[in-house]
């Protein structure tokens, strides 16, 4: 993976995000109509960020940033409004870590240090500090009085996770690349610019 450039600008802010979960699957079908499906064990995310009409100064912040990524050549981190934030009404407020080592390919983890009766909601996104892949929580998990939580997530781990690894569950940073070799900007009279950027997760 190429070096990550600085965090993607959060100002100017997006007007919307079109977000997709991509799950590569090989499907074959017989003449009788029976199908066989083989998944690859993980998913990746792609999205298009959309901006309101930008002034010349605002658009230059984004176009200048994108010029250093050289299209998909260099990766960067981005916090996606709403998506990167937990929806829990009782979120973890302490430094939750993995309670024991977890092997590559596993889809569940036990956490420690979550605090009493804290929750992560199905649909929340999480990230382990030792690698950049983002995973999605598949069902609501609640910690016990000792602060332990059993958490299930979609997509198998792409790397081993050591015991004591910090988990990121709010302001989750997606590692991304620009999902195109060519980026188009529509510039009107007065420098007002229409701009959207397609990206995809990488790790």
C-alpha angles and dihedrals in degrees: 000000000000120000115283115245120214122301113291111261115267092193122093088044127222124259091208147340128225104206129191136186110214117201111179109217131174110219126187126181131200125220088257090061098252112139133205119204127195120187126198095226100248144059134214131206131233130181146169118226115210127202132202115241105301132210119237091260094049094047092048090060090059099037091047091052093048092051090068093056092062091217109292094345099096127041127218140181124253135184109215115212112246093355096067093049128081118247093210119126088205102040127180108268099179132068102280115197137179114274100218133351118297123207128228111269095034121125101198137058138184114228130202131197096036096131127239118317096345119155144211113201127226105262095035116126123231137186134195118227095232097062139021104237115116121218132195124231109238100200140009113280125195127197121230127233090276091057095250121139133185107215129192122195139178121255123035119267110270092204140026113267116213123222112271095029113154116240122217113214105155128047084016110192116221115208105225148170130207105263097220141056091219126050119195126204123189109213120191136189111307092024095281107156136204111210140172127166127205116213139170136200119259133178 
